[in-house]
Amino acid sequence: MSSLTSPCATLQGRTLVNYNDNLGIVFTEHDSPYTFLGSVQFQLPDGFTGAVPDPEIYDGSDDRHIAAMTDAGFDLHGNHCWAGAQPPPGSLVIDEYRPADGVVKATFSNYALHSCTDSSVCTVSGTIETTGQGVFD
């Protein structure tokens, strides 16, 4: 279930949830050829809950907390791509995170993700709740 919205990616449609060292949620068109629309990835410690902090404060002793979004042009935006700049106000709160099971329950509120290749910023709002790996229509 997803109510995610962003002006920079289409986060709606058919949903695929997978785990490959991080939890990925991919959105495609409902029908063949299932064109890629956008995705959200989480790279957090297993069992993480609470607010996702700005990873630029990473001090080398903890896992980096990364959330990223890819749009249909495969442009990557992430909370790890701020390069020392201060993100605007917004939040991402994780209520449940079990990546190997394909489970995440998260609420985005104007959460800003910086482009990893230029100066553009995308915001994401809404909720997402996955119950396992697989394809969901």
FENBELHU-V164628 format. One record per backbone hydrogen bond with DSSP energy under -1.0 kcal/mol. CO is the residue of the C=O (numbers start at 1). NH is the residue of the N-H. Records with the same first field share a line. If there is no record, write none. Layout:
CO->NH  NH
This chain:
1->129
5->125
14->28
15->136
16->26
17->134
18->24
22->20
23->42
24->18
25->40
26->16
27->37  38
28->14
31->34
35->29
37->10
38->27
39->70
40->25
41->68
42->23
43->66
45->48
50->94
54->57
55->58
66->43
67->79
68->41
69->77
70->39
71->74
75->71
76->116
77->69
78->81  114
82->85
91->109
92->52
93->107
94->50
96->105
97->47
98->101  103
99->102
103->98
104->130
105->95  96
106->128
107->93
108->126
109->91
111->124
113->122
114->78
120->115
122->113
124->111
125->5
126->108
127->3
128->106
134->17
136->15
